[in-house]
Amino acid sequence: MNTRILVVEDDPTLRMGLRDSLEAEGYDVTVAADGLKAEELLYGRHFALVLLDIMMPGKGGLEVLRGLRAEGVLTPVVLLTARSDENDKVLGLELGADDYVTKPFGLRELMARLRVILRREERSMARLMAEPEEITSFVIGEAEVDLAAFELRRAGRTMPLTPKEAAMLRLLQRERGKVVSRTRFLEEVWEGGDWVTNRTVDTHMLNLRKKIERDATRPVHLLTVHGAGYRLDG
């Protein structure tokens, strides 16, 4: 499967130019012209990386980024900005952007930056999934989980798993029946990143429950152990 990249840019000429250039490099590219469409796409499928314009009508790039990080979505984001104001760049990085490029930019530089970020993510996921002796396919209730394919199947539907969701399930499966603390999730899945909090773990767990449980508000498999963490049963 080609690496999926989302390009969010309101300028149609630049948007299509970026799409064509990225596709020529072998990437699977989806485009959006505004922040609302970008959010709809990002909450509906997994992307390896997002190119996100800061200045857009309606919901701007920084607002989109703030919302993503608040919901625990840690997809790498590279900001596109025509502004020279250093404060906007600093704010973007503080909100959780992985990098930024200032318009006009050279395609060679942009491609090089994207490759660096994607290689870093690949190494991170490889470390998380680097134990081939462990089972990567298992059942949780009515859900069939396939960590190698980053997906699960339940009630006739196939749903994608983000790399972080897959890593959480891998850890829970390894410790099935035992409590896994939020601190351990942060240390092993997010590698102790100081930009994530317990709320990030809780948000990802809620998303997993929506995919796995019949009723996410009354889980029977992904259980909360109050004051301790989470446990996988069943």
C-alpha positions in Angstrom: 0.0 0.0 0.0 1.3 3.4 -0.9 1.9 5.9 1.8 -1.2 8.1 2.3 -0.7 11.9 2.5 -3.4 14.5 3.0 -2.8 17.9 1.3 -4.9 20.7 2.8 -4.6 23.9 0.8 -7.2 26.5 -0.4 -5.2 27.7 -3.4 -6.3 25.3 -6.2 -3.2 25.7 -8.3 -0.8 24.9 -5.4 -3.1 22.1 -4.2 -3.2 20.3 -7.5 0.5 21.0 -8.0 1.4 19.4 -4.7 -0.9 16.4 -5.5 0.8 15.8 -8.8 4.3 16.2 -7.4 3.6 13.8 -4.5 1.9 11.3 -6.7 4.9 11.3 -9.0 7.0 10.3 -5.9 4.7 7.3 -5.4 2.5 8.7 -2.6 -1.3 8.1 -2.3 -2.6 11.6 -2.1 -5.9 13.0 -1.0 -6.7 16.7 -1.2 -8.9 19.1 0.8 -9.6 22.8 0.1 -10.6 23.8 3.7 -10.2 22.9 7.3 -13.7 21.4 7.8 -13.1 18.9 5.0 -9.7 18.1 6.3 -11.1 17.2 9.8 -13.8 15.0 8.1 -11.1 13.1 6.3 -8.7 12.9 9.2 -11.3 11.5 11.6 -12.4 9.0 9.0 -9.2 7.3 7.8 -5.6 7.0 8.5 -2.9 9.2 6.9 0.8 8.8 7.3 1.3 12.6 7.1 -0.6 15.9 6.6 0.5 19.0 4.7 -1.6 21.7 6.3 -1.9 25.3 5.1 -2.1 27.8 8.0 -4.1 30.5 6.2 -7.5 29.3 4.9 -11.0 30.8 4.9 -13.2 29.5 7.6 -11.3 27.1 9.9 -7.5 27.8 9.5 -4.7 25.3 9.8 -3.7 26.1 13.4 -7.3 25.6 14.5 -7.4 22.3 12.8 -4.1 21.3 14.3 -5.2 22.4 17.8 -8.4 20.2 17.5 -6.5 17.2 16.2 -4.0 17.2 19.1 -6.7 17.9 21.6 -8.5 14.7 20.4 -5.3 12.7 20.6 -4.7 12.5 16.9 -0.9 12.4 16.5 -0.6 12.1 12.7 2.5 14.0 11.6 1.7 17.5 10.4 3.8 19.8 8.2 2.5 23.4 8.1 2.5 25.4 4.9 2.6 29.1 5.6 3.1 32.3 3.6 3.5 34.3 6.7 6.9 35.5 7.9 5.7 36.1 11.4 7.8 33.9 13.7 5.0 33.7 16.2 2.8 31.7 13.9 5.6 29.2 13.3 6.4 28.9 17.0 2.7 28.5 17.8 2.3 25.8 15.2 5.2 23.8 16.7 3.9 24.3 20.2 0.5 23.0 19.1 2.2 19.8 17.9 3.3 20.4 14.3 6.3 18.3 13.2 7.7 20.9 10.8 6.8 23.9 8.6 7.8 25.3 5.2 7.4 28.9 4.2 5.9 29.7 0.8 7.3 29.9 -1.8 9.2 26.7 -1.2 11.3 24.4 -3.3 9.9 21.0 -4.0 13.2 19.2 -3.4 13.4 20.7 0.1 9.8 19.8 0.8 10.2 16.2 -0.4 13.3 15.8 1.7 11.6 17.1 4.9 8.6 14.7 4.3 10.9 11.8 3.8 12.7 12.6 7.1 9.4 12.7 9.0 8.1 9.5 7.4 11.3 7.6 8.0 11.1 8.6 11.7 7.5 7.4 11.9 8.4 4.1 10.2 11.3 3.5 12.7 9.0 4.3 15.6 6.4 1.8 14.4 9.0 -0.8 13.6 10.2 -0.6 17.2 6.7 -1.1 18.4 5.9 -4.0 16.1 9.4 -5.6 16.0 8.6 -8.8 17.9 7.5 -11.2 15.2 7.1 -14.1 17.6 4.1 -12.4 19.1 0.7 -12.9 17.7 -0.5 -10.1 15.4 -4.0 -11.5 14.7 -6.4 -12.2 17.5 -10.0 -11.9 18.5 -11.6 -9.5 21.0 -15.3 -10.4 21.4 -16.9 -10.0 18.0 -13.9 -8.2 16.6 -11.1 -9.8 14.6 -7.9 -7.7 14.9 -5.1 -7.8 12.3 -2.3 -5.7 13.6 -0.1 -6.4 10.6 -2.7 -4.9 8.3 -3.7 -2.1 10.7 -7.4 -3.1 10.6 -10.1 -4.9 12.5 -13.3 -6.6 11.3 -16.6 -6.6 13.2 -20.2 -7.1 12.2 -19.2 -7.4 8.5 -17.3 -4.1 8.5 -13.6 -3.6 8.1 -12.2 -0.6 10.0 -8.7 0.9 9.9 -6.5 1.1 12.9 -4.1 4.0 13.4 -0.5 3.0 14.3 -1.1 4.2 17.8 -4.3 2.2 18.2 -2.6 -0.9 16.8 0.3 -0.4 19.3 -2.2 0.0 22.2 -4.0 -3.2 21.2 -0.6 -5.0 20.9 0.3 -4.0 24.4 -3.2 -4.9 25.8 -3.1 -8.3 24.1 0.4 -9.0 25.5 -0.9 -8.2 29.0 -4.4 -9.7 28.4 -6.2 -9.9 31.7 -3.8 -7.6 33.4 -4.0 -3.9 34.1 -1.9 -1.6 31.8 -1.4 1.8 33.3 -1.7 5.1 31.4 1.9 5.8 32.2 2.9 2.6 30.5 0.9 3.4 27.4 2.6 6.8 27.3 6.1 5.3 27.8 5.7 2.4 25.3 3.3 3.7 22.7 4.2 7.4 22.7 7.8 6.8 23.9 7.4 9.3 26.7 6.7 12.3 24.5 6.1 15.4 26.5 3.4 16.6 24.2 1.0 13.8 25.2 -1.0 13.4 28.4 -3.3 10.8 30.0 -6.2 12.4 28.1 -4.5 11.3 24.9 -4.6 7.7 26.1 -8.2 8.0 27.1 -9.2 9.5 23.7 -7.5 6.7 21.9 -9.2 4.1 24.1 -12.6 5.7 23.4 -11.9 5.4 19.7 -11.0 1.7 20.1 -14.1 1.0 22.1 -16.3 2.5 19.3 -14.7 0.1 16.9 -14.6 -3.0 19.1 -17.5 -2.8 21.6 -21.2 -3.2 20.8 -21.8 -0.2 23.1 -18.8 2.0 23.7 -20.5 3.5 26.7 -20.7 0.1 28.4 -17.6 -1.8 27.4 -17.2 -5.4 28.2 -13.7 -6.0 26.7 -11.7 -2.8 27.0 -12.3 -2.1 30.6 -11.3 0.9 32.8 -9.7 -0.1 36.1 -10.3 3.2 38.1 -7.1 4.7 39.5 -5.0 2.1 37.7 -5.5 2.0 33.9 -7.1 -0.3 31.4 -7.5 -4.1 31.0 -8.4 -6.3 28.0 -10.9 -9.1 28.8 -12.7 -11.5 26.6 
